Amino acid sequence: NGKIEWAMWANEQALAAGLILLTGGIVGVAGQFRDREFAAYSIAAGVFVCLLEYPRGKRNKGTSVERTGQYCFTVCVKSFGPLTRNYYVRAFLHAAICVPGGFILAAVLGCVCLGIASLIYLAAAIRGEQWEPILPWKESARKPVGESIKLPPQNPPPRPPAEMRRKRAEDLEAAAYVNPIAVTANDD
């Protein structure tokens, strides 16, 4: 039952594409390429894509690992509601963003990667996936800790069954174990 969560792959691809687009734009502006306005656009588009894609979404099954410091970005992305939650919107948004950056050589790779991310988001949307934020656990939502967990075990593992555990030393005769194997002194 290995259902692929396409949005997870699209998120990683789009974030990488945003960074490549940003880098290509910086190279285009700093290198004073012809049509530098497209390079400046690539910088702005790269920053926007990185801000949108930095917060990972919650996975349907398994554990969802958030990126370091993603909480503030999650709150911002979540505030736009269905515009950022719906993967059809993200697919078409990324497809539209990647077109103008393709007119300058330094940003072409980022645009191609963003186009691929757009197609992966489209596949995720067709399969019914949507973005859900990873939010921190609320203390009240946790189950109460059981009594046995509050008191840790007194003896280290391996723990023998209850009837075999060492008895208290107050009664030395009762505390002694009966050895099932006869022990004899070896008088060689």
C-alpha positions as CSV (number, residue, x, y, z in Angstrom):
1,N,0.0,0.0,0.0
2,G,2.8,2.4,-1.0
3,K,0.9,5.5,-2.0
4,I,3.4,8.2,-3.1
5,E,2.8,11.6,-1.6
6,W,3.7,13.7,-4.6
7,A,3.4,17.0,-2.8
8,M,6.4,16.1,-0.6
9,W,8.6,15.7,-3.8
10,A,7.2,18.8,-5.4
11,N,8.0,20.9,-2.3
12,E,11.6,19.8,-2.3
13,Q,11.9,20.4,-6.1
14,A,10.3,23.8,-5.9
15,L,12.5,24.9,-3.0
16,A,15.6,23.9,-4.9
17,A,14.2,25.6,-8.0
18,G,13.7,28.8,-6.1
19,L,17.2,28.8,-4.8
20,I,18.6,28.1,-8.3
21,L,16.4,30.9,-9.7
22,L,17.6,33.3,-7.0
23,T,21.2,32.4,-7.7
24,G,20.8,32.7,-11.5
25,G,19.2,36.1,-11.0
26,I,22.1,37.3,-8.8
27,V,24.6,36.1,-11.4
28,G,22.6,37.9,-14.2
29,V,22.5,41.2,-12.3
30,A,26.0,41.1,-11.0
31,G,27.4,40.0,-14.3
32,Q,25.5,42.8,-16.0
33,F,23.9,40.4,-18.5
34,R,21.9,41.9,-21.4
35,D,18.2,42.0,-20.3
36,R,19.1,42.4,-16.7
37,E,15.4,43.1,-15.9
38,F,14.7,39.4,-16.3
39,A,17.5,38.7,-13.9
40,A,16.1,41.1,-11.4
41,Y,12.7,39.4,-11.9
42,S,14.4,36.0,-11.2
43,I,15.7,37.3,-7.9
44,A,12.3,38.4,-6.8
45,A,10.7,35.2,-8.1
46,G,13.3,33.0,-6.4
47,V,12.8,34.8,-3.0
48,F,9.0,34.4,-3.4
49,V,9.2,30.7,-4.2
50,C,11.6,30.0,-1.4
51,L,9.3,31.8,1.1
52,L,6.3,29.9,-0.2
53,E,8.0,26.5,-0.3
54,Y,10.2,26.6,2.9
55,P,7.5,25.3,5.2
56,R,6.9,21.6,4.6
57,G,3.4,20.3,4.7
58,K,2.1,17.6,7.0
59,R,2.3,14.1,5.6
60,N,-0.8,11.9,5.4
61,K,0.9,8.9,6.9
62,G,4.1,8.7,9.0
63,T,6.0,11.4,10.7
64,S,6.2,14.9,9.4
65,V,9.6,16.5,10.0
66,E,9.6,20.3,9.8
67,R,12.5,22.3,8.6
68,T,14.5,24.4,11.1
69,G,12.7,27.6,11.9
70,Q,9.8,27.0,9.6
71,Y,7.1,27.9,12.1
72,C,7.0,31.6,11.2
73,F,6.9,30.8,7.5
74,T,4.1,28.2,8.2
75,V,2.0,30.9,9.9
76,C,2.4,33.3,6.9
77,V,1.7,30.6,4.3
78,K,-1.3,29.3,6.3
79,S,-2.8,32.8,6.5
80,F,-3.4,32.9,2.8
81,G,-5.9,30.0,3.2
82,P,-7.0,28.1,0.1
83,L,-4.6,30.0,-2.2
84,T,-1.6,28.3,-0.6
85,R,-3.4,25.1,0.5
86,N,-4.6,24.1,-3.0
87,Y,-2.0,22.4,-5.1
88,Y,-3.7,23.3,-8.4
89,V,-3.1,27.0,-7.5
90,R,0.6,26.2,-6.7
91,A,1.0,24.3,-9.9
92,F,-0.3,27.1,-12.1
93,L,1.5,29.8,-10.0
94,H,4.8,28.1,-10.4
95,A,4.2,27.5,-14.1
96,A,3.5,31.2,-14.6
97,I,6.4,32.3,-12.5
98,C,8.9,30.2,-14.4
99,V,8.2,31.7,-17.8
100,P,9.7,35.2,-17.6
101,G,12.9,34.0,-16.0
102,G,13.6,31.7,-19.0
103,F,14.5,34.7,-21.1
104,I,17.9,35.0,-19.5
105,L,20.5,32.3,-19.6
106,A,21.6,32.5,-16.0
107,A,18.0,31.6,-14.8
108,V,17.0,29.0,-17.3
109,L,18.0,26.0,-15.1
110,G,15.9,27.4,-12.2
111,C,12.9,27.9,-14.6
112,V,13.2,24.4,-15.9
113,C,13.3,23.0,-12.3
114,L,10.3,25.2,-11.3
115,G,8.4,23.9,-14.3
116,I,9.1,20.3,-13.2
117,A,7.9,21.2,-9.7
118,S,4.8,22.6,-11.2
119,L,4.1,19.3,-13.0
120,I,4.6,17.4,-9.8
121,Y,2.2,19.7,-7.9
122,L,-0.3,19.1,-10.7
123,A,0.0,15.4,-10.2
124,A,-0.4,15.9,-6.4
125,A,-3.5,18.0,-7.0
126,I,-5.1,15.4,-9.4
127,R,-4.5,12.8,-6.7
128,G,-6.4,14.9,-4.2
129,E,-3.5,16.1,-2.0
130,Q,-3.5,19.5,-0.3
131,W,-1.1,21.4,1.9
132,E,-1.7,21.0,5.7
133,P,0.6,22.9,8.1
134,I,2.8,21.2,10.6
135,L,1.9,23.0,13.9
136,P,3.5,22.3,17.3
137,W,1.8,20.0,19.7
138,K,-0.5,21.5,22.3
139,E,0.2,20.3,25.8
140,S,-3.5,19.7,26.5
141,A,-3.8,17.5,23.5
142,R,-1.3,15.0,24.9
143,K,-2.5,11.9,26.7
144,P,-1.9,11.8,30.4
145,V,1.2,9.9,31.5
146,G,0.4,6.5,33.0
147,E,1.3,5.6,36.6
148,S,3.8,2.9,35.4
149,I,5.7,5.5,33.4
150,K,5.9,7.9,36.3
151,L,7.8,5.3,38.3
152,P,10.7,3.9,36.4
153,P,11.8,0.3,36.9
154,Q,14.0,-0.2,39.9
155,N,16.3,-2.9,38.5
156,P,18.1,-2.9,35.2
157,P,17.2,-5.3,32.3
158,P,16.9,-8.2,31.9
159,R,14.2,-8.3,34.5
160,P,13.2,-11.7,35.8
161,P,9.6,-12.7,36.2
162,A,7.9,-11.5,39.4
163,E,8.2,-14.9,41.2
164,M,11.9,-15.0,40.5
165,R,12.8,-11.5,41.7
166,R,15.2,-11.1,44.6
167,K,13.4,-11.1,47.9
168,R,14.2,-8.6,50.7
169,A,17.2,-9.3,52.8
170,E,15.3,-9.0,56.2
171,D,14.6,-12.7,56.1
172,L,17.9,-14.2,54.8
173,E,16.6,-17.8,54.6
174,A,13.6,-16.7,52.5
175,A,15.8,-14.4,50.4
176,A,18.1,-17.2,49.3
177,Y,17.5,-18.8,45.9
178,V,17.4,-22.5,45.5
179,N,19.9,-23.6,42.9
180,P,18.4,-26.3,40.7
181,I,21.9,-27.6,39.9
182,A,23.8,-29.3,42.6
183,V,27.0,-27.4,43.5
184,T,29.8,-29.4,44.9
185,A,33.3,-28.3,45.9
186,N,35.9,-29.5,43.5
187,D,38.5,-31.1,45.8
188,D,41.2,-32.0,43.2
